Amino acid sequence: MSIIHRVRLALVLGSLSGFGALTIDMYLPAMPGMARDLHASPSVVQLSLIVFVIGLALGQVLIGPLSDTWGRRRPLIVGLSLYVAGSVCCVLAPTGGWLIGARALQSLGAAAGTVLARAIVRDPFQGPAMTRFLSVAMLVTGLAPILAPVVGGQVLRFTSWRGIFIVLAAIGAVLLVTVLVTQRESLPPERRRPAHIPGTLRAMAALATDRSYLRYVLAAALMFAAVFAYISGSSFNLQNVYGLTAQQFSLVFAANGLGIVLLAQVNGFLIGRGREAETLLRSALVIAVVAASGVFACTATSAPLPLLLICLFVVVSMLGPVLPDATTLPMGPHAATAGAASSLQGLLQFLIGAAAASAMGVAGPGSPIAMGVTMLVCAVAALAVLLLLRTTIAEQRGVEAGR
């Protein structure tokens, strides 16, 4: 693969991988205003976020296995078309219920970009090469959490929240045209699996019982849930409780997104120098637990805002090394079912994230301590899964060797 092709592929796949984050993050600064404009409670507006995440998860379960049969390009084109249609419906939403339905449609399109980006990377790459490529793609993917809230905050200066969804529809249309013109099929016909629902279910069941696969996937999903608790609750907490404006909040959110990008590049650099992805993943989760403990302490004691922001920055930044490492390690042994492996990873990641946000919402979207507790519990659980399942796998192999 030529350098030009690699760069182009990284740009396209990085954009597709960041599609879900872009769609979530851009309208975060507008959530308090949306509740007022639609005459809905903050919980209803937050529900539109949770529904989007659930649709993003379920859509990946459908699209991933289909791409193992039909190839990657056709499902991607259909998904991007649905995304544009869903974004237009969001623009026209007259009520909170309409908005929730439109977000569900939009999420199915975003799911195609998220799951197929991982599968397309797995088609030509494996091992350390895959990790390094994912780290480079994170340069583009990471632009979503950096630019999205800033763009959203600036759009709100000139128009309402509906203008944000107009921008999202335009971005989806540009990506659709780009895929049509530049993206070649990455899965040749001889490597495709026949359409066979029982076979697909067996492949998914085999993955769901593969402890080595689940170890990394669950660790990544729980770490994502910790960050998603921040994504879901920070808009109301930092603006309504700590008094930040929409523009100030967007800058804070962008700074945390920059941390994801920087740490992803450090991770790729270290992988290229012979460091093991397993070691880097474990180190990132340990740091995340320490920083999440700081977030909990700050929210429980009403500590000064700068201290809270520092702890949030560290937790969110750890997603930079966790995602590429915890994607390469479980996907490597599953080349023949890359679509199914990617879809199950996405399903667990976003369902656990939605569950964390829902649990946090019980205390209300404006409860800082609920955000702190959720982030700490998820970070600790991510590290525990990585460490405990490793012990379980080692013991299992010892028993099998003894037989």
N, C-alpha and C positions, 0 to 999 in steps of 0.2 A: 504494500500500500504506500503510495507516494506521500511526501510531506504535505503537499497541497490537499490531497484527498483526506489525510488525517485531520488537518486543520478544519476543513469544511465539515467533516463528519462530527468533530468535536463541537463546532458551532451549532449545528442542527440538533444533535442529540442533547447537548447542554441546554439548549432552549426548550426542547421537549421535556427534559427532566425537571426543569424549573417551572413548567407550565402550571402544575398544581399549586406550588408555592406562590407564584405570581398572582393567580386568581384568588387565593386566600388573602395574601398580604396587602394587595392594592386597595381593598375596600375597608381595611381595618380602621384607618383614621375616620372613616365616614359612619361607622356603626352607631355611635350615639345620635348623630343627625338623622340617620335612616329610621331609627326608632321613633323619633319625633315626627318625621314627615309621613310615615306610614301609619301613624297612630297605633303603634305596636309597642309592647313591652320590650325591654332589653333582652329578655330571655328568648322572645320570638326571633329577634334579629340574630342572636347567637345561635339559635336553632338552624338558621339558614347556613351557618358555617358548619355545624355538625352534620347536617344532611349532605352538604357538599362532600365532606370527608368520607362519609359512609358510601355515597355513590362512587367516589373515587376508588374506594376499596373494592366494592362489589363489581364495578366495571372492569377492574383488572383481572378478576377471576374469570370473567367471560372472555375478554379480549386476548389474554395471554395464551391460553390453550388453543384458541382459534388461529392465532398467528403461527402456531407450530404446524397447522394444516394448510392454511391459505397463504402463508408468507407474511412478512411484516408490513409491506407497503400498503396493500388494500385496506386492512383494518385501520391503519393510521390515517388514511385519507378520509374514510367514513367518520372516524372519531373526531377529527378536526372540523369536519362539516357540522357535526352535532354541537360542537363547542360554540361555533359562531352562532348557530341558531339559538342555543340556550342563552348566550350573552345578549342577543337582541331581545329575547323575552324578559330578561332581567331589566333592561332599559325601560320596558313598557309596564313593569309591575305596578298595579294600583294598590295592592294590599300585601301584608306580610305573607299570607298563604300563597299568593301568586309568586312572590319572590322565592319562597322555599321550593315550589315546583320547578321554577326556571333554573334554580341552582342545581337541582337534581339532574336535569337534562344537561346542563353545562358540565357537571361532574363526569358524566359518561364520556364526553369528548376529552376532557383532561386526563381521564384514566388511560386512554389509548396512548397519549404521549408519554405518560409516566412509565407504564409497563413495557411498552415497545422500545423505549430508549435503552432500558437495561438489556432486553433480549437482543437488540441490534448490536450492542457492544459485545455481548457474549458470542455472537456468531463468528467474528474474526479474531477475537482476543481471548486469552486465558492467563491465569497465574499472575505474576508480577506485572506483565505487560497490560493486563486488564486493569489492575489497580492504578498503574501510572496513567493510563488513558482516562479512567474515571476521575482521577484527581485533576487532570487538565480540563476535562469537561466541567468540573465543579467551578472553574473560573467563570464559565458562562452561567451554569446553574445558580451559582451564588449571587449573580447579579439580580436575580428575582427578589430575594429578601432585602437586598440593598436598595434597589431602585424602586420597587413596587410601592412601598409606603410613602417614599418621597414624592413619586409621581402622583400617587393618590392624594397626598396632602396638597400638592400644588394645583391639581385639578379642582379641588374643593375651593380654592381661592377664586376661581373664575366661574364655576358652575356647581351643580348639585351632585349628589352621589350617582345620579344616572349617567353623568358624563364619564364616570370611572368605567362603567360597563360598556359604554361606547368605545372607549380606548381598548378594553379587553377584546371586544368583537373585532376591532381593527387588527390587533396583534394576532388573533387567531386566524384571520383571513390571510395575513402576510405569511404566517407559518404554513398554512395550507398550500398557498401558491409555491412557496419555497420547496416543500416536499414534492409537489407535483413536478417541479422543474428539475430538481437536483438529486433527490434521494433515489438511489437504485435499490432493488430488492437484495437484501443481505442473506436470505435463506434460500439456497438453490433447491429446485424441485426434488432432487435425489435425497435431500436431508429432511424433507417434510414427513410428518406422520399422517397416516390416513385418518379421516374424520371418523372417530369411533368413541362415542360418549363413554361406554364402560371402560375403554382403555384410558381415556383422559381421567376418569374418576379414580382408576387404579393408580395412575401416575401421581395424582394429587394425594391419594391416601399414602402412597409410599413415601412421598416427601414429608407428609404430616407425621410419620412415624420414624423418620430419619433424625435421630437425636443430634448428630453432628450438624445437619442442616438447620434444625430448629434452634440449636444453641446460638448461632450467630444471628439468625433471623429474629428471634425473640429479643435478643439483646439490642439489636438495632431498633426494633419496634418500640421497646420500652424507653429507649433513649429519645426516640422521636416523640413519644408521648409526653416526656418531660418538657421538651421544647414546644410541643403543641399546646400544653397547658399554658405556657407563657404566651404563645400566639393568640390563643382564645381569650385569655383574661387580661392581657396587658393594655389593650385599648381602653377598656373601662377603668382599670385600676390606675394607670399612669395619668389618664386625663381627668377622670372624675374624682379620684381620691388624692392623687399627688399634684393635680392642678396643671399638668402640661397641656399646651395647646395642640391642635391636630398637627401643625407643622413641627413643633418640638418633638412630639411623639414619633413622627415619621423619621426624624433624624436619629433618634435613639434606636429605633428599629433598624434603620439602615446600618448603623454602626455595628450592631450585633450580627447583621448579615455579612458585613465585611469580615468579621471574625471567623465566620464559617469558611469563607473563601481563603483567607490567609492560612488557617490551620489545615485546610485540604491540600494546599500547595506544600506546606511543610511536610505533611504526611507523604505526598508523592515524592518529594526530594529524599526523604529517609528510606522509602521503599527502594528507590533507585540506587541507594548506597548500601543495600544489602540488609536493611532492618526487616524483621518479620512483621507481617500484617497483624498476626496474633498478639505480639507484644505491644504494638502501637495501639491496637484496639483496647486492650486491657488497661493500658496507661491512661488513655483518654477517658475511659469510664471511671477510673479512680478519681481523676481530677474533677469530673462532672459531679460525683457524689460529694466531694468536699465543697465545691462551689454551690451546689444545691442546698447543702446544709447552711451555707451563708445566706442564701435567699430566704430560707425558712426563718432563720434567726432575725433577719432584717424585718420581715413582715410581721413576725410575732412581737417584736419589741418596738415597732415604729421607728426604726433606725433612720438616719438621714438618707435622703434619696440617692446621693452619689454613691454611697456604699452599696445600696441595693442594686444600682445600675451596673456596678463593677461585677458583682456576683452573677447577675443575669448574663452579662457579656461572656463570662467564662463558661457558664453552662451551655449557652447557645453555641458558642464557638466550637465546643467539643463535637458537635454534629459533623463538622468538617472532616475529621479523620474517621469517625465512627461509620458513616454511611459508605464510603468507598471500600473500607476494609471489611465491613460486615456484609457487603454485597459480593465481593470477590471470593471470600472464603467459602460461602455456601453454594455459589453458582458454579464454581470451578468443576466439580464432579458431575454436573448435570447438563452437559452440552446437548444431549438428545432431547431434553425436555426443558430447554431454557425458557420458553414462554410460560409453561406451567410453573416452573420454579420462581420466575420473576413475579407472576401473578399472585402466588401464595405469599410471597414476601410482601408485596404491596398490600394484600388483603389484611394480613396481620398488623402491618405497620399502621395503616390508617384506621382500622377498627379499634385497635388498642388506643390510638390517639384520640379517636372520638369518644371512647369510653372514659378516658381520663378527663376530657373536657366536660362530659356530661356529669361525672362525679363531682367535678369542681363547681359546676353550675348549680348544684343543690344548695350551696351556700350563697348563691347569687353571683352574677358576673362581676360585681364590684367589690369582691372580698379578697384583699391581698393575701391574707393568711391562707385562704383556700388554695390560691395559686402556689404559694410557697410549700404547703404540705404536699400537694400533688406532684410538683416537680421533684421534691426530695424522695418521695415514695417510688416514683418511676425510675429515677436514677439509681437508687439502691437496688431495685428489682432487676434492672439491666445488668449491673455488675454481678449480682447474685446468680442470675441465670448463666452468665458466661463462666463463672467459677464452679458452680455446683454441677452443671451438666458436663463440664470437663471431667470432673471426678467420676460421675456416673458412667461416662463413656469409657474411661480408663479401666474402671472396675469390670465393666461388661466385657471388654476385650481380654482382660486377665482371665475371666471365667471361661471364655471361648477358647483361649490358648490352653488352659488346663484340661479341657475336654479333648 
